[in-house]
Amino acid sequence: MSVQKDQLREHDYDGIQEFDNPLPGWWLWLFWGTIIFSVIYVPYYHLFGLGPLTGEAYRLEMEEAAQLQAEKPAEIQTAEASPNASGDPVLGREVYMTNCLACHGAKGEGGIGPNMTDHYWIHGNTAEDMRRIINEGVPAKGMVSWKTLLNPEKIENVIAFLQTLEGTNPPNAKAPQGKEYPE
């Protein structure tokens, strides 16, 4: 004897009738899965306190982050003073393209920040001047301090790269700013 699937139920509501079909299998698995999950979850977290609740987990993560943050300043150093940059200009170019390009342009032509290719410098053109500006930034002009974001080696590499830009003539370079420093 076969069971006909699409049998109408005897009742109707506002002229709407429904079939007597079973629920889909995926829906039943989902239903029973949530029941089983809740039977495990509620005792584990709420009755026996075996796992941390959301607020406690958040507090633990914040304590760990604060501890890591407290240890970080001990690792930060500023670049050592030297008259010329001792870094690698090739590596400096990579750091420049990642961090400086947005304000100083891909070829150092300037944009938001000053032109880095001419012989005019706002804050001085020596490696020591560049090191100071990179480490301390120029907050009044929107340049952040990079000493907490770049290690001394990367700063030296950027300075070495900047020294290779001076004297180049990129297209659409920003007008000179600051004091002229002849070669």
GROMACS elastic network, one bead per residue, 0.5 to 0.9 nm:
[ bonds ]
;  ai    aj funct       b0    kb
    4     7     6  0.64867   500
    5    19     6  0.83487   500
    5    20     6  0.72969   500
    5    21     6  0.62623   500
    5    22     6  0.86879   500
    6    19     6  0.58319   500
    6    20     6  0.65270   500
    6    21     6  0.65380   500
    7    18     6  0.85213   500
    7    19     6  0.55028   500
    7    20     6  0.56223   500
    7    21     6  0.76777   500
    8    11     6  0.84709   500
    8    17     6  0.68435   500
    8    18     6  0.58501   500
    8    20     6  0.60717   500
    9    12     6  0.77594   500
    9    17     6  0.68594   500
    9    18     6  0.59269   500
    9    19     6  0.57910   500
    9    20     6  0.59963   500
   10    17     6  0.79402   500
   10    18     6  0.86263   500
   11    16     6  0.86864   500
   11    17     6  0.66535   500
   11    18     6  0.80307   500
   12    15     6  0.57216   500
   12    16     6  0.52075   500
   12    18     6  0.72936   500
   13    16     6  0.51370   500
   13    17     6  0.67478   500
   14    17     6  0.85603   500
   18    21     6  0.87773   500
   21    24     6  0.88635   500
   22    25     6  0.86445   500
   23    26     6  0.85432   500
   23    27     6  0.67536   500
   23    28     6  0.67952   500
   24    27     6  0.53710   500
   24    28     6  0.65279   500
   24    29     6  0.89179   500
   25    28     6  0.51346   500
   25    29     6  0.62376   500
   25    30     6  0.86185   500
   26    29     6  0.51086   500
   26    30     6  0.61371   500
   26    31     6  0.85426   500
   27    30     6  0.50945   500
   27    31     6  0.60841   500
   27    32     6  0.86679   500
   28    32     6  0.61147   500
   28    33     6  0.82847   500
   29    32     6  0.53032   500
   29    33     6  0.58023   500
   29    34     6  0.85421   500
   30    34     6  0.61874   500
   30    35     6  0.86594   500
   31    34     6  0.54267   500
   31    35     6  0.64721   500
   31    36     6  0.88917   500
   32    35     6  0.50150   500
   32    36     6  0.62159   500
   32    37     6  0.85244   500
   33    36     6  0.51618   500
   33    37     6  0.60232   500
   33    38     6  0.85792   500
   34    38     6  0.60465   500
   34    39     6  0.85347   500
   35    38     6  0.52668   500
   35    39     6  0.62753   500
   35    40     6  0.88753   500
   36    39     6  0.51127   500
   36    40     6  0.65058   500
   36    41     6  0.86320   500
   37    40     6  0.53019   500
   37    41     6  0.58987   500
   37    42     6  0.85264   500
   38    42     6  0.57715   500
   38    43     6  0.84698   500
   39    42     6  0.60604   500
   39    43     6  0.69945   500
   39    44     6  0.88837   500
   40    43     6  0.59738   500
   40    44     6  0.61790   500
   40    45     6  0.87704   500
   41    44     6  0.51956   500
   41    45     6  0.60756   500
   41    46     6  0.78817   500
   42    45     6  0.55925   500
   42    46     6  0.53113   500
   42    47     6  0.65439   500
   42    48     6  0.87166   500
   43    46     6  0.54415   500
   43    48     6  0.57268   500
   43    49     6  0.76734   500
   43    50     6  0.85325   500
   44    47     6  0.63589   500
   44    48     6  0.56111   500
   44    49     6  0.61078   500
   44    50     6  0.55108   500
   44    51     6  0.64968   500
   45    48     6  0.63633   500
   45    50     6  0.57665   500
   45    51     6  0.51480   500
   45    52     6  0.67826   500
   45    53     6  0.66121   500
   46    49     6  0.54314   500
   46    50     6  0.81620   500
   46    51     6  0.84346   500
   46    53     6  0.81193   500
   47    50     6  0.84317   500
   48    51     6  0.84308   500
   49    52     6  0.70549   500
   49    53     6  0.83095   500
   52    55     6  0.78879   500
   52    56     6  0.56108   500
   52    57     6  0.56432   500
   53    56     6  0.53242   500
   53    57     6  0.60822   500
   53    58     6  0.85807   500
   54    57     6  0.51028   500
   54    58     6  0.60975   500
   54    59     6  0.86129   500
   55    58     6  0.51131   500
   55    59     6  0.62131   500
   55    60     6  0.87135   500
   56    59     6  0.50422   500
   56    60     6  0.62138   500
   56    61     6  0.86526   500
   57    60     6  0.51521   500
   57    61     6  0.62436   500
   57    62     6  0.86625   500
   58    61     6  0.51434   500
   58    62     6  0.61721   500
   58    63     6  0.86518   500
   59    62     6  0.51054   500
   59    63     6  0.61995   500
   59    64     6  0.86620   500
   60    63     6  0.51353   500
   60    64     6  0.62554   500
   60    65     6  0.86545   500
   61    64     6  0.50907   500
   61    65     6  0.61453   500
   61    66     6  0.85937   500
   62    66     6  0.60532   500
   62    67     6  0.85228   500
   63    66     6  0.50850   500
   63    67     6  0.61689   500
   63    68     6  0.86800   500
   64    67     6  0.50940   500
   64    68     6  0.62759   500
   64    69     6  0.86019   500
   65    68     6  0.50862   500
   65    69     6  0.60577   500
   65    70     6  0.85439   500
   66    70     6  0.60646   500
   66    71     6  0.86639   500
   67    70     6  0.50921   500
   67    71     6  0.63995   500
   67    72     6  0.88042   500
   68    71     6  0.51823   500
   68    72     6  0.62707   500
   69    72     6  0.51276   500
   69    73     6  0.74559   500
   70    73     6  0.66700   500
   70    74     6  0.81855   500
   71    74     6  0.59385   500
   71    75     6  0.73913   500
   72    75     6  0.54237   500
   72    76     6  0.67565   500
   73    76     6  0.51537   500
   73    77     6  0.82825   500
   73   148     6  0.82275   500
   74    77     6  0.79268   500
   76   147     6  0.74753   500
   76   148     6  0.63254   500
   76   149     6  0.88970   500
   76   150     6  0.89443   500
   76   151     6  0.72346   500
   76   152     6  0.87130   500
   77    80     6  0.86265   500
   77   147     6  0.73053   500
   77   148     6  0.80694   500
   77   151     6  0.70339   500
   77   152     6  0.66743   500
   78   131     6  0.87548   500
   78   135     6  0.67841   500
   78   147     6  0.59706   500
   78   148     6  0.84446   500
   78   151     6  0.73889   500
   78   152     6  0.57005   500
   78   155     6  0.87362   500
   79    82     6  0.89786   500
   79   131     6  0.70053   500
   79   132     6  0.88239   500
   79   135     6  0.78042   500
   79   147     6  0.80699   500
   79   151     6  0.75940   500
   79   153     6  0.72031   500
   79   154     6  0.89497   500
   79   155     6  0.67690   500
   79   156     6  0.70361   500
   80   131     6  0.85671   500
   80   152     6  0.73830   500
   80   156     6  0.88180   500
   81    84     6  0.86996   500
   81    85     6  0.88957   500
   81   127     6  0.82670   500
   81   128     6  0.61323   500
   81   131     6  0.77513   500
   82    85     6  0.67030   500
   82    86     6  0.78269   500
   82   127     6  0.71350   500
   82   128     6  0.64984   500
   83   126     6  0.69803   500
   83   127     6  0.57675   500
   83   128     6  0.60467   500
   84   126     6  0.72910   500
   84   127     6  0.51882   500
   84   128     6  0.75114   500
   84   159     6  0.85343   500
   84   160     6  0.79502   500
   85    88     6  0.85030   500
   85   126     6  0.89592   500
   85   127     6  0.56858   500
   85   128     6  0.82936   500
   85   131     6  0.87945   500
   85   155     6  0.89915   500
   85   156     6  0.55446   500
   85   157     6  0.73182   500
   85   158     6  0.85907   500
   85   159     6  0.57962   500
   85   160     6  0.51280   500
   85   161     6  0.88890   500
   85   163     6  0.81952   500
   86   153     6  0.87485   500
   86   156     6  0.60692   500
   86   157     6  0.72972   500
   86   159     6  0.84291   500
   86   160     6  0.68171   500
   87    90     6  0.89279   500
   87    91     6  0.80541   500
   87    92     6  0.73610   500
   87   153     6  0.67647   500
   87   154     6  0.76377   500
   87   155     6  0.79553   500
   87   158     6  0.73913   500
   87   159     6  0.72366   500
   87   160     6  0.54438   500
   87   161     6  0.81750   500
   88    91     6  0.54725   500
   88    92     6  0.60318   500
   88    93     6  0.86841   500
   88   153     6  0.89224   500
   88   154     6  0.87703   500
   88   156     6  0.75454   500
   88   158     6  0.79247   500
   88   159     6  0.88411   500
   88   160     6  0.61299   500
   88   161     6  0.72917   500
   89    93     6  0.59751   500
   89    94     6  0.87355   500
   89   156     6  0.86988   500
   89   157     6  0.54593   500
   89   158     6  0.66562   500
   89   159     6  0.77108   500
   89   162     6  0.78446   500
   89   163     6  0.83695   500
   89   164     6  0.74204   500
   90    93     6  0.51926   500
   90    94     6  0.68226   500
   90   157     6  0.76681   500
   90   158     6  0.88538   500
   90   160     6  0.85868   500
   90   161     6  0.69251   500
   91    94     6  0.52488   500
   91    95     6  0.65821   500
   91    96     6  0.86732   500
   91   154     6  0.76956   500
   91   157     6  0.59678   500
   91   158     6  0.75939   500
   91   161     6  0.80603   500
   92    95     6  0.51232   500
   92    96     6  0.59724   500
   92    97     6  0.85106   500
   92   154     6  0.65474   500
   92   155     6  0.76654   500
   92   156     6  0.75330   500
   92   159     6  0.71459   500
   92   160     6  0.66119   500
   92   161     6  0.51932   500
   92   162     6  0.81104   500
   93    97     6  0.59855   500
   93    98     6  0.85161   500
   93   157     6  0.76867   500
   93   158     6  0.65052   500
   93   160     6  0.87928   500
   93   161     6  0.57436   500
   93   162     6  0.83160   500
   94    97     6  0.51811   500
   94    98     6  0.62770   500
   94    99     6  0.87136   500
   94   158     6  0.84347   500
   95    98     6  0.51305   500
   95    99     6  0.60526   500
   95   100     6  0.76515   500
   95   150     6  0.89106   500
   95   154     6  0.69486   500
   95   155     6  0.85120   500
   95   157     6  0.78682   500
   95   158     6  0.65258   500
   96    99     6  0.53113   500
   96   101     6  0.61768   500
   96   106     6  0.84503   500
   96   157     6  0.89468   500
   96   158     6  0.61233   500
   96   161     6  0.79557   500
   96   162     6  0.86223   500
   97   100     6  0.59436   500
   97   101     6  0.50365   500
   97   102     6  0.82569   500
   97   105     6  0.86509   500
   97   106     6  0.67108   500
   98   101     6  0.66518   500
   98   102     6  0.85247   500
   99   102     6  0.72697   500
   99   103     6  0.87916   500
  100   103     6  0.59311   500
  100   104     6  0.59160   500
  100   105     6  0.74402   500
  100   106     6  0.83196   500
  100   108     6  0.88654   500
  101   104     6  0.52429   500
  101   106     6  0.51129   500
  101   107     6  0.80667   500
  101   108     6  0.76083   500
  101   110     6  0.88319   500
  102   105     6  0.59418   500
  102   106     6  0.78078   500
  102   111     6  0.78851   500
  102   112     6  0.78716   500
  102   113     6  0.85966   500
  103   108     6  0.89790   500
  103   110     6  0.66671   500
  103   111     6  0.55264   500
  103   114     6  0.79832   500
  103   143     6  0.87781   500
  104   107     6  0.78582   500
  104   108     6  0.52512   500
  104   109     6  0.62860   500
  104   111     6  0.54690   500
  104   112     6  0.66073   500
  104   114     6  0.62329   500
  104   115     6  0.65191   500
  104   116     6  0.71278   500
  105   109     6  0.53975   500
  105   110     6  0.51616   500
  105   111     6  0.60393   500
  105   112     6  0.85205   500
  105   113     6  0.82029   500
  105   115     6  0.82022   500
  105   116     6  0.88981   500
  105   173     6  0.89675   500
  106   109     6  0.72261   500
  106   110     6  0.85111   500
  107   110     6  0.81470   500
  107   116     6  0.83914   500
  107   117     6  0.80353   500
  107   165     6  0.75462   500
  107   168     6  0.87753   500
  107   169     6  0.89559   500
  107   170     6  0.63632   500
  107   171     6  0.87818   500
  107   173     6  0.88790   500
  108   111     6  0.86891   500
  108   114     6  0.82978   500
  108   115     6  0.58650   500
  108   117     6  0.58342   500
  108   162     6  0.80056   500
  108   165     6  0.67783   500
  108   166     6  0.86980   500
  108   168     6  0.89653   500
  108   170     6  0.77184   500
  108   173     6  0.80403   500
  109   114     6  0.76196   500
  109   116     6  0.61441   500
  109   117     6  0.62929   500
  109   118     6  0.85557   500
  109   169     6  0.81101   500
  109   170     6  0.60627   500
  109   171     6  0.74910   500
  109   172     6  0.69137   500
  109   174     6  0.58575   500
  110   113     6  0.53821   500
  110   116     6  0.65265   500
  110   117     6  0.84335   500
  110   172     6  0.87668   500
  110   173     6  0.62596   500
  110   174     6  0.53017   500
  110   175     6  0.85451   500
  111   114     6  0.65135   500
  111   115     6  0.73112   500
  111   173     6  0.82437   500
  111   174     6  0.66223   500
  112   142     6  0.89834   500
  113   116     6  0.87253   500
  113   141     6  0.81432   500
  113   142     6  0.85861   500
  113   143     6  0.81153   500
  114   121     6  0.83329   500
  114   122     6  0.81787   500
  114   174     6  0.70193   500
  114   175     6  0.84253   500
  114   176     6  0.79098   500
  114   177     6  0.69374   500
  115   118     6  0.66164   500
  115   120     6  0.82601   500
  115   121     6  0.84158   500
  115   173     6  0.66118   500
  115   174     6  0.54936   500
  115   175     6  0.72373   500
  115   176     6  0.67782   500
  115   177     6  0.76178   500
  116   119     6  0.82393   500
  116   120     6  0.82496   500
  116   121     6  0.78400   500
  116   162     6  0.70520   500
  116   163     6  0.88741   500
  116   165     6  0.67195   500
  116   166     6  0.64264   500
  116   167     6  0.89320   500
  117   120     6  0.83813   500
  117   162     6  0.81049   500
  117   163     6  0.87138   500
  117   164     6  0.86288   500
  117   165     6  0.51390   500
  117   167     6  0.54404   500
  117   168     6  0.55112   500
  117   169     6  0.66909   500
  117   170     6  0.77298   500
  117   173     6  0.82073   500
  118   121     6  0.79454   500
  118   165     6  0.83508   500
  118   166     6  0.57246   500
  118   167     6  0.55172   500
  118   168     6  0.71270   500
  118   169     6  0.75342   500
  118   173     6  0.88206   500
  118   175     6  0.89123   500
  118   176     6  0.68173   500
  118   180     6  0.86256   500
  119   125     6  0.82397   500
  119   166     6  0.67376   500
  119   167     6  0.67587   500
  119   176     6  0.79840   500
  119   179     6  0.82153   500
  119   180     6  0.54992   500
  119   181     6  0.53802   500
  119   182     6  0.61175   500
  119   183     6  0.73342   500
  120   124     6  0.84712   500
  120   125     6  0.81396   500
  120   176     6  0.57696   500
  120   177     6  0.58532   500
  120   178     6  0.55228   500
  120   179     6  0.51588   500
  120   181     6  0.59137   500
  120   182     6  0.83337   500
  121   124     6  0.53243   500
  121   125     6  0.59128   500
  121   176     6  0.80407   500
  121   177     6  0.64233   500
  121   179     6  0.54341   500
  121   180     6  0.63507   500
  121   181     6  0.70414   500
  122   125     6  0.82827   500
  122   177     6  0.62475   500
  122   179     6  0.60840   500
  122   180     6  0.87505   500
  123   129     6  0.66531   500
  123   130     6  0.78150   500
  123   133     6  0.75477   500
  123   178     6  0.75538   500
  123   179     6  0.83391   500
  124   127     6  0.87601   500
  124   128     6  0.86304   500
  124   129     6  0.54126   500
  124   130     6  0.72168   500
  124   178     6  0.86686   500
  124   179     6  0.79010   500
  124   181     6  0.79906   500
  125   128     6  0.81523   500
  125   129     6  0.61077   500
  125   130     6  0.66112   500
  125   163     6  0.87320   500
  125   181     6  0.71024   500
  126   129     6  0.50941   500
  126   130     6  0.62709   500
  126   131     6  0.85057   500
  126   163     6  0.88600   500
  127   130     6  0.50641   500
  127   131     6  0.59558   500
  127   132     6  0.85464   500
  127   156     6  0.85908   500
  127   159     6  0.64482   500
  127   160     6  0.81720   500
  127   163     6  0.81457   500
  128   131     6  0.50323   500
  128   132     6  0.62014   500
  128   133     6  0.87032   500
  129   132     6  0.51752   500
  129   133     6  0.62816   500
  129   134     6  0.86443   500
  130   133     6  0.51216   500
  130   134     6  0.60391   500
  130   135     6  0.84196   500
  130   159     6  0.66414   500
  130   162     6  0.88207   500
  131   134     6  0.51872   500
  131   135     6  0.59616   500
  131   136     6  0.84069   500
  131   155     6  0.71401   500
  131   156     6  0.76387   500
  131   159     6  0.71319   500
  132   135     6  0.51538   500
  132   136     6  0.58471   500
  132   137     6  0.76731   500
  133   136     6  0.52696   500
  133   138     6  0.67289   500
  133   143     6  0.87623   500
  133   145     6  0.77536   500
  133   146     6  0.88133   500
  134   137     6  0.53392   500
  134   138     6  0.84436   500
  134   143     6  0.84789   500
  134   144     6  0.80595   500
  134   145     6  0.61568   500
  134   146     6  0.56534   500
  134   147     6  0.70447   500
  134   155     6  0.73221   500
  134   159     6  0.88451   500
  135   144     6  0.86175   500
  135   145     6  0.52890   500
  135   146     6  0.52134   500
  135   148     6  0.81033   500
  135   150     6  0.87955   500
  135   155     6  0.81530   500
  136   139     6  0.85060   500
  136   143     6  0.88788   500
  136   144     6  0.74101   500
  136   146     6  0.69973   500
  136   147     6  0.70180   500
  137   140     6  0.89308   500
  137   141     6  0.87702   500
  137   142     6  0.81396   500
  137   143     6  0.51523   500
  137   146     6  0.68056   500
  137   147     6  0.86998   500
  138   141     6  0.55229   500
  138   142     6  0.62462   500
  138   144     6  0.63720   500
  138   145     6  0.73454   500
  139   143     6  0.53942   500
  139   144     6  0.59853   500
  139   145     6  0.78792   500
  140   143     6  0.76337   500
  141   144     6  0.88882   500
  143   146     6  0.87454   500
  145   148     6  0.71960   500
  145   149     6  0.79941   500
  146   149     6  0.50392   500
  146   150     6  0.57027   500
  146   151     6  0.85583   500
  146   155     6  0.82556   500
  147   150     6  0.55736   500
  147   151     6  0.67428   500
  147   152     6  0.76139   500
  147   155     6  0.81108   500
  148   151     6  0.73605   500
  150   153     6  0.79962   500
  150   154     6  0.59420   500
  150   155     6  0.63578   500
  151   154     6  0.54651   500
  151   155     6  0.64337   500
  151   156     6  0.88815   500
  152   155     6  0.50283   500
  152   156     6  0.61907   500
  152   157     6  0.85920   500
  153   156     6  0.51462   500
  153   157     6  0.62129   500
  153   158     6  0.87267   500
  154   158     6  0.61956   500
  154   159     6  0.86492   500
  155   158     6  0.51226   500
  155   159     6  0.62665   500
  155   160     6  0.86599   500
  156   159     6  0.51014   500
  156   160     6  0.61910   500
  156   161     6  0.86436   500
  157   160     6  0.50791   500
  157   161     6  0.62493   500
  157   162     6  0.86743   500
  158   162     6  0.61059   500
  158   163     6  0.86337   500
  159   163     6  0.62286   500
  159   164     6  0.88074   500
  160   163     6  0.52296   500
  160   164     6  0.66872   500
  161   164     6  0.52072   500
  161   165     6  0.66976   500
  162   165     6  0.51333   500
  162   166     6  0.67713   500
  163   166     6  0.55755   500
  163   167     6  0.89372   500
  164   167     6  0.80052   500
  164   168     6  0.81857   500
  165   168     6  0.56793   500
  165   169     6  0.87269   500
  166   169     6  0.86098   500
  167   183     6  0.85226   500
  169   173     6  0.74439   500
  170   173     6  0.58792   500
  173   176     6  0.86610   500
  174   177     6  0.85214   500
  176   179     6  0.86668   500
  176   180     6  0.85680   500
  177   180     6  0.84151   500
